[in-house]
Amino acid sequence: MTLPENAIEARGLVKVYPATKTTPEMRALKGVDLAVPRGSIFGLLGPNGAGKSTFINILSGMTRKTAGTVSIWGRDIDHRPRDARAAIGVVPQEIAADVFFTPRESLDVQAGLYGVPKAERRTDELLAAMGLADKADAYVRQLSGGMKRRLMVAKAMVHNPPVLVLDEPTAGVDVELRRQLWAYVEQLNHLGVTVVLTTHYLEEAEALCDTIAIVNRGEVVACESTRDLLRRLDRRAVVVTPETPLAAPPDLTPFEAKLRGNGDLVVTFKPRDAGVEQVLNAVRAAGVQIKDLRTEDPDLEDVFVSLTSGEPLGV
């Protein structure tokens, strides 16, 4: 069997929620075109209400699309719905687990729903991978919030899907558990699982994702490699630690100067228009004695804010 080039493909995807007596018609997705490369860790980012959850709910079969086409692992969700669902595991934002089951029972029931034969179930393997082996026979209601979220990841993997969708999986999870979860996700990815991730922790997306799409108001405003996306912001900063604390930032026109709470002077410039030496000359000309300095490149948060605020990149 030939593997598909893209794990997920959406073309002209539209979702319209009809008007009700109390709410107007809402177009949650406005002709979204999106391709998730096979084997990637793909970030799907955007502000609240951007359409991310609607997109994921269409993939999982929880929401019906209004128009367009979607395929998962080469299987059209209209023509081969059961095969498409079998190719994807979804970890929703909300924790949904029967509190009267044990983790082992939860995974066995989930595997049964997917028709996984008992001899092929990986219950103990998944519990161990999620750090839940010692809680396998405890009731789910006895688990902490972080443990329940890890159980949700295990449930999404019981049928060994080639595509895993994680919708805000680390919300409310402490730093150590977050690291454990991402270590497992990276391990799955190395084994060939395609991962789609939504998160509000932009540093996570920047560190983990090969490709990032940014959605805003139901439209894809950017979709490219993480490296290329960061390069689109034509801006750098020189951070100067003055010998003597400054009461206010000096006028360094045409550069933008701001003071941080720790007293550092941050001077922003466009590399296409100026260089670090020109910035330093302007700082010295303003009478600022330099104790220390460093440069900073833009991060994903800068790109995200620029794209979703409507401001042009590089401003």
C-alpha positions as CSV (number, residue, x, y, z in Angstrom):
1,M,0.0,0.0,0.0
2,T,1.3,3.4,-1.0
3,L,1.4,5.8,1.9
4,P,-0.2,9.2,1.3
5,E,2.0,12.3,1.0
6,N,-0.2,14.2,3.4
7,A,-1.7,12.7,6.6
8,I,-4.6,15.2,6.4
9,E,-5.8,17.3,3.5
10,A,-8.6,19.9,3.6
11,R,-9.8,21.7,0.5
12,G,-12.3,24.6,0.5
13,L,-13.5,23.5,4.0
14,V,-16.5,25.6,5.1
15,K,-18.5,25.4,8.3
16,V,-21.5,27.6,8.8
17,Y,-23.6,27.5,12.0
18,P,-27.1,28.7,11.0
19,A,-28.8,31.6,12.7
20,T,-31.0,30.9,15.7
21,K,-33.5,33.1,17.5
22,T,-30.8,34.5,19.7
23,T,-27.6,34.3,17.5
24,P,-26.8,35.3,14.0
25,E,-25.3,33.0,11.4
26,M,-21.7,32.3,12.0
27,R,-19.1,31.2,9.5
28,A,-16.6,29.3,11.6
29,L,-14.5,28.1,8.7
30,K,-14.2,30.1,5.4
31,G,-12.8,27.9,2.7
32,V,-9.8,26.5,4.6
33,D,-7.1,24.8,2.5
34,L,-4.7,22.8,4.7
35,A,-2.3,20.0,4.2
36,V,-0.5,18.2,7.1
37,P,2.6,16.4,5.8
38,R,2.9,12.7,6.7
39,G,5.3,12.2,9.6
40,S,5.4,15.8,10.8
41,I,4.5,17.4,14.1
42,F,2.1,20.1,12.8
43,G,1.1,23.1,14.9
44,L,-2.4,24.5,14.5
45,L,-2.4,27.9,16.2
46,G,-4.8,30.8,16.6
47,P,-6.7,32.9,19.1
48,N,-9.9,31.7,20.8
49,G,-12.7,31.4,18.3
50,A,-10.4,31.2,15.3
51,G,-11.9,27.9,14.1
52,K,-9.3,25.4,15.4
53,S,-11.7,23.3,17.4
54,T,-14.3,23.3,14.6
55,F,-11.6,21.9,12.3
56,I,-10.7,19.2,14.7
57,N,-14.3,18.3,15.4
58,I,-14.9,17.8,11.7
59,L,-11.9,15.5,11.5
60,S,-13.2,13.5,14.5
61,G,-16.7,13.3,13.1
62,M,-18.2,15.4,15.9
63,T,-19.2,18.2,13.5
64,R,-20.5,18.0,10.0
65,K,-18.9,20.3,7.5
66,T,-21.0,22.6,5.3
67,A,-18.8,22.4,2.2
68,G,-15.4,21.3,1.0
69,T,-13.5,18.0,1.1
70,V,-11.4,16.4,3.9
71,S,-9.3,13.2,3.8
72,I,-7.4,11.5,6.6
73,W,-4.6,9.2,5.6
74,G,-5.9,9.3,2.0
75,R,-9.5,8.4,3.1
76,D,-12.2,10.8,2.3
77,I,-14.4,11.4,5.3
78,D,-17.6,11.4,3.1
79,H,-16.8,8.3,1.0
80,R,-14.9,6.3,3.6
81,P,-16.0,7.6,7.0
82,R,-15.2,4.5,9.0
83,D,-11.8,4.1,7.5
84,A,-11.0,7.8,8.0
85,R,-12.0,7.7,11.7
86,A,-9.9,4.6,12.2
87,A,-6.9,6.5,11.0
88,I,-7.1,9.2,13.6
89,G,-6.9,9.5,17.4
90,V,-8.1,12.7,18.9
91,V,-7.4,14.0,22.4
92,P,-10.0,16.8,23.1
93,Q,-9.6,19.7,25.4
94,E,-12.2,18.5,27.8
95,I,-11.4,15.5,30.0
96,A,-13.9,12.8,29.2
97,A,-13.4,9.6,31.1
98,D,-15.8,7.3,33.1
99,V,-14.8,8.0,36.7
100,F,-16.1,4.5,37.8
101,F,-13.7,2.7,35.5
102,T,-10.1,2.0,36.1
103,P,-7.5,3.2,33.6
104,R,-7.0,-0.4,32.4
105,E,-10.8,-0.9,31.9
106,S,-11.1,2.5,30.1
107,L,-8.4,1.5,27.6
108,D,-9.9,-2.0,27.1
109,V,-13.4,-0.6,26.5
110,Q,-12.0,2.0,24.1
111,A,-10.1,-0.7,22.2
112,G,-13.2,-2.8,22.0
113,L,-15.1,0.1,20.5
114,Y,-12.5,0.2,17.7
115,G,-12.7,-3.5,17.2
116,V,-9.2,-4.2,18.4
117,P,-8.9,-8.0,19.2
118,K,-7.9,-8.7,22.8
119,A,-4.6,-10.4,21.7
120,E,-3.6,-7.1,19.9
121,R,-4.4,-4.6,22.6
122,R,-1.6,-2.6,24.1
123,T,-3.2,-1.6,27.3
124,D,-0.3,-2.1,29.6
125,E,2.2,-0.7,27.1
126,L,0.2,2.5,26.8
127,L,-0.3,2.9,30.6
128,A,3.4,2.5,31.1
129,A,4.2,5.0,28.4
130,M,1.9,7.5,30.0
131,G,3.4,6.9,33.5
132,L,0.1,5.3,34.7
133,A,1.2,1.8,35.3
134,D,1.0,2.1,39.1
135,K,-2.6,3.5,38.7
136,A,-3.8,0.9,36.3
137,D,-6.3,-0.6,38.7
138,A,-7.3,2.6,40.6
139,Y,-10.6,4.3,39.8
140,V,-10.3,7.2,37.3
141,R,-12.0,9.5,39.8
142,Q,-8.9,9.0,42.1
143,L,-6.5,10.4,39.4
144,S,-5.2,13.9,39.3
145,G,-6.1,16.2,36.5
146,G,-2.7,15.6,34.8
147,M,-3.1,11.9,35.1
148,K,-6.6,12.0,33.5
149,R,-5.2,14.0,30.6
150,R,-2.5,11.5,30.0
151,L,-5.1,8.8,30.1
152,M,-6.9,10.7,27.4
153,V,-3.8,10.4,25.2
154,A,-3.6,6.7,25.9
155,K,-7.2,6.3,24.9
156,A,-6.6,8.1,21.6
157,M,-3.8,5.6,20.8
158,V,-5.5,2.3,21.6
159,H,-6.2,1.5,17.9
160,N,-2.7,2.5,16.8
161,P,-3.8,5.3,14.5
162,P,-1.2,6.9,12.1
163,V,-2.5,10.4,13.0
164,L,-2.8,11.8,16.5
165,V,-4.5,15.1,17.2
166,L,-3.8,16.8,20.5
167,D,-6.1,19.7,21.3
168,E,-4.5,21.8,24.1
169,P,-3.2,18.6,25.8
170,T,-1.0,20.3,28.4
171,A,-3.6,22.8,29.7
172,G,-3.5,22.6,33.5
173,V,-0.6,20.1,33.5
174,D,2.5,20.9,35.6
175,V,5.9,21.4,34.0
176,E,7.3,18.0,34.7
177,L,4.2,16.1,33.4
178,R,4.3,18.3,30.3
179,R,7.8,17.3,29.6
180,Q,6.9,13.6,30.0
181,L,4.0,14.0,27.6
182,W,6.1,15.7,25.0
183,A,8.8,13.1,25.3
184,Y,6.2,10.4,24.5
185,V,4.8,12.5,21.6
186,E,8.2,12.9,20.1
187,Q,8.8,9.1,20.5
188,L,5.5,8.4,18.7
189,N,6.5,10.8,15.9
190,H,9.9,9.1,15.5
191,L,7.9,5.9,15.0
192,G,6.0,7.5,12.2
193,V,2.9,8.9,13.8
194,T,1.8,12.3,12.4
195,V,1.0,14.7,15.2
196,V,-1.3,17.7,15.0
197,L,-1.0,20.0,18.0
198,T,-3.0,23.0,19.1
199,T,-1.6,24.9,22.1
200,H,-1.5,28.3,23.7
201,Y,2.1,27.6,24.8
202,L,3.8,29.2,21.9
203,E,7.3,28.1,23.1
204,E,6.1,24.5,22.9
205,A,5.0,24.9,19.3
206,E,8.2,26.6,18.4
207,A,10.3,23.8,20.0
208,L,8.2,20.8,18.8
209,C,6.6,21.6,15.4
210,D,8.1,21.2,12.0
211,T,5.3,23.1,10.3
212,I,2.9,25.6,11.7
213,A,-0.4,26.9,10.4
214,I,-2.0,30.0,12.0
215,V,-5.8,30.3,11.8
216,N,-7.6,33.6,12.4
217,R,-11.4,34.2,12.0
218,G,-11.9,31.0,10.1
219,E,-9.1,31.5,7.6
220,V,-5.5,30.2,7.3
221,V,-3.3,33.3,7.5
222,A,0.0,31.4,7.4
223,C,1.2,27.9,6.8
224,E,4.9,27.0,6.4
225,S,7.8,25.5,8.2
226,T,8.5,26.9,11.7
227,R,11.9,28.2,10.5
228,D,10.5,30.1,7.5
229,L,7.6,31.5,9.6
230,L,10.0,33.0,12.1
231,R,12.1,34.5,9.2
232,R,9.0,36.3,7.9
233,L,9.2,38.8,10.7
234,D,11.8,41.3,9.5
235,R,12.8,42.5,12.9
236,R,15.7,42.1,15.4
237,A,16.5,43.8,18.7
238,V,19.6,45.0,20.4
239,V,19.4,44.7,24.2
240,V,21.7,47.2,26.0
241,T,22.5,47.1,29.7
242,P,23.4,50.8,30.5
243,E,26.3,51.6,32.9
244,T,23.9,54.0,34.6
245,P,20.2,53.3,35.0
246,L,18.0,55.3,32.6
247,A,14.9,57.2,33.8
248,A,13.3,57.0,30.3
249,P,14.3,55.6,26.9
250,P,16.2,58.0,24.7
251,D,14.9,59.2,21.3
252,L,16.7,56.9,18.8
253,T,14.7,57.7,15.7
254,P,14.4,55.9,13.3
255,F,14.8,53.0,15.7
256,E,12.2,52.1,18.4
257,A,13.5,52.2,22.0
258,K,11.9,50.8,25.1
259,L,13.0,50.2,28.7
260,R,12.4,46.8,30.3
261,G,11.6,46.4,34.0
262,N,15.1,45.3,34.7
263,G,16.5,48.5,33.3
264,D,17.6,47.1,29.9
265,L,17.2,49.3,26.9
266,V,15.7,47.4,23.9
267,V,16.3,48.9,20.5
268,T,14.3,47.4,17.6
269,F,15.4,47.6,14.0
270,K,14.8,46.1,10.6
271,P,17.8,44.2,9.3
272,R,17.0,45.2,5.7
273,D,17.3,48.9,6.7
274,A,20.1,48.9,9.3
275,G,22.7,46.9,11.1
276,V,23.8,46.4,14.7
277,E,26.6,48.9,14.3
278,Q,24.2,51.7,13.3
279,V,22.0,50.9,16.3
280,L,25.0,51.1,18.6
281,N,26.1,54.4,17.1
282,A,22.7,55.8,17.8
283,V,22.8,54.6,21.4
284,R,26.2,56.1,22.0
285,A,25.2,59.4,20.3
286,A,22.3,59.6,22.8
287,G,24.8,59.6,25.6
288,V,24.1,56.0,26.8
289,Q,27.2,54.2,28.2
290,I,27.0,50.5,27.3
291,K,27.8,48.0,30.1
292,D,26.7,44.9,28.2
293,L,24.7,44.1,25.1
294,R,23.2,41.2,23.1
295,T,20.9,40.7,20.1
296,E,17.5,39.0,20.1
297,D,15.7,37.4,17.2
298,P,11.9,37.3,16.9
299,D,10.1,34.3,18.4
300,L,6.8,32.6,17.4
301,E,4.8,34.9,19.7
302,D,5.9,37.9,17.7
303,V,4.8,36.3,14.4
304,F,1.5,35.1,15.9
305,V,0.6,38.6,17.2
306,S,1.5,40.2,14.0
307,L,-0.5,37.8,11.9
308,T,-3.6,37.7,14.0
309,S,-3.7,41.5,14.8
310,G,-3.8,42.5,11.2
311,E,-0.5,44.4,11.4
312,P,2.0,43.8,8.6
313,L,5.0,41.7,9.5
314,G,8.1,43.6,10.3
315,V,6.3,46.5,12.0
